[in-house]
C-alpha cells in the first residue's frame, strides 16, 4: 500500500471517529495539515468508496463476521455425534498418516 493510500485511510478513520462526514475535501484538509504528499485523486476515491459505509460499524464488527459462525457450529457438531464420538479421532489419525506418507514419497529429505 502506498503512503498516499495509507494516509487517506487514516484521515477517513479520523473523520469517522469525530462523527464527521467523510468527504474528499475533508480528507484533503487533513492530509495537507499533516504534510503528506499525495496524488489529488486519492481523497475523492476514498470518499466515494466510503460514502455508503458506516466506518464505525465496520471497525466495531471486525471480529463478528462470517468466520465466527462456522467455529461455533464446528464445536457443536462432535458433541451431537454422541455414539460415534471415536470416528473423528480415527479420521484425524488417518489424515496424519497420509501426510507422513506424502512426505516420505518425495524421495528426499530436508538435509539431503
N, C-alpha and C positions, 0 to 999 in steps of 0.2 A: 504494500500500500504506500502510495506516495505521501509526502509531507502535507501536500495540499488537501488530499482526501482525509487524512487523519485530523488535520486542523479543522476542516469543515464538520467532521463528526463530533469533535469536542465542542465546537461552537454550537451545534444543534443541541447537544446534551445540556450545555449551559443554559440555553434559551428555554428548553423544556423544564429544567429544574426550577427556573424562575417563573414558570407558568406564563411565558411569553410566546406568542405565535412564532413559529419558525418560518422566516421569510428569507429570501436571498439578500435583501438589503441589510437585515439584522445580522446575518452570518458574515457579510462583508464588513460591517462595522466592527464586529468582534475580532475578525482576522486582522484588520488594519490596526486596531488598538494593540493587538498582540505582536505586531510587527512581522507577520507571516507573509512570505511571498507566495502567491497563489495565482493560478490561471483564473481569469474573470468568469469563466463558465461554471466553475465548481459550486459556488454558493447557490446559484439558480438550480442546478441539477439536484443538489441535496434538498433544497426547499421543495422542489416539485415532487421528489421521491417520498418525502416525509409529510406532505400536506394531508394525506388521507390516513396517516398513522398517529396513534397516541403513544408517544415515546415513553411516557411514564408507565403505561400499561405494558409495553414491550419489555421494559427493563425489569419491572417487578415480577413478570411472569416467565422469566428465563428458565427457571428450573421446573416449572409445572407445565411441560409440553407433552407431546405425544409419547415421549420416551418413558414417562412415569407410569403410564397405564400398563404397558406390557410387563414391566417389572413386578407390579402388584399381581397381575394375572399369572405370571410365571411362578411366583411364590405360592399361589393358592393351588395350582394345578397338581403338584405332587401330593399335597395333603388330601385332595379329593380322591386320589387313586386308592387309598386305603389298603385293599387286599394285595395290590400289585406294587407295593412300595419298593421291592427289591429290583424291579425291572430297570429303573433309571440308573441305578448303580452298575448293573451289568452292562448297559449300553455305554456308560462312560468308560468302563474298563476296556470294552471292545474298541472304542474310539482311540484310547490311549495306545493300545497295542498296534492298531493300524498306523498311527502316527510314527511309532517307533520303527515299524517295518518299513515305512516310506523312507525314513532316514537311512536305514541300512541298504536299501535298494539303490541308492545313489552311487555306490561304488567308491566313495572317497570320504575321508573324514576331514575334520577341521584342520588338522595339522599334517596332512599327507603331503 
